[in-house]
Amino acid sequence: MLTIYRRHQKRCQHRREGRRYRRCSCAIWVHGHLNGEDIHKSLNARDWQKAQGIVREWEVEGKQPVAAKIVTVEHASEEFLRDAVSRNLREPTIYKYRLLFRRMKSFADEQGFQSIRQFDLPAARAFRATWPNRNIAARKKLEALRAFFRFCWESGWIENNPASKLKPPKTFAPPTMPFTRAEVARVLAACDQYGLGYGNAGKASAWRLKTLLQLLRFSGLRIRDAVTLRRDHVVDGKLLLYTAKTGTPVYCPLPDFLAEALTTLPGREYFFWSGVGKPKSCVGDWQRSLRKLFLLASVPGGHAHRFRHTFATDLLLAGVPLDRVATLLGHTNSKVTERHYAPWIRARQEQLEADVKRVWDQSLSPCDSPSRVARIN
């Protein structure tokens, strides 16, 4: 005869009540004898009715099914990362998966999970509750968790994808805020103060930093693409490269003074990177310099990506079509550009203003004319 029971965790508040208490969410185990065989194991279930169904099938068949190979969280995550590398995913993307798996492994150890099959829907919800991420970061992390469990389901290690039933968090997208002309002028002027007190080395650093700012301003590149820009990608004052994030080819002319400034920078293969080490470390070094520069310029909330926003909004306000701006930004789809820069599309804003004025003309009566209102006042 087989008996199922709750095996309470150390943190379970009903642990003192013993095996008879069933209303918690602790794992369900089975104990007893079946055809002379001693059975004492986990059923990999938390739902009581599901556990009863499993035991009932065993008793009808007169034996327990052959135990499947236990796939641990660590093994599943290693296989997923190996597949991600073979798919040529970007290193920053793989790094984010590693952080997710590190937290997931710690959670599994705390819960006493030995198999990836023990991650059911309640466990997935409990795991998400441990995340410190909020807003867009939490949504992106949930997408990564769904991708991982989908990989496990396709590999036959789990019966379903528990993360697919997790509802996404409510997100708030902050408005896109470009730099004003005054802020750009203050930032460029602060470059002259950046290298003070360090002699010729300080002047050289200030010049490199100022050139990087101009490149960000007039190309719309992301900070990673800008600092890892190769010299052979600037030919005759024109910029041609594939963006690291989307792999989309970007072709953009540069101002003459910027193209000339780039040629004066030291280095062989790259303008702003030695080529030694990881690009992420190089990006971090330049971001620290930019934070110091924005403090000198008294520009609150300044960061490198706002130069990209400035580049895009200037084009849209000048009446450049949305699809052309999307191409210059390296977006694979103009919908991405529209989502971030919709308030800055000049043609759309002019159309909205024309619609409002047309409604005014249709709804206002002759007695509501400005001249009549002025006479009454």
Salt bridges, closest charged atoms under 4 A:
GLU17 OE2 - HIS14 ND1 3.32
GLU79 OE2 - ARG82 NH1 2.70
ASP83 OD2 - ARG87 NH1 3.58
ASP109 OD2 - LYS105 NZ 2.97
ASP120 OD1 - ARG46 NE 3.54
GLU159 OE2 - ARG117 NH2 3.13
GLU183 OE1 - ARG306 NH2 3.42
ASP232 OD1 - ARG230 NE 3.32
ASP232 OD1 - HIS233 NE2 3.95
GLU269 OE2 - ARG230 NH1 2.56
ASP285 OD1 - ARG288 NH2 2.19
ASP314 OD2 - ARG217 NH2 2.70
GLU338 OE1 - LYS335 NZ 3.96
GLU338 OE2 - ARG348 NH2 2.52
GLU350 OE2 - ARG346 NE 2.92
ASP355 OD1 - ARG358 NH1 3.12
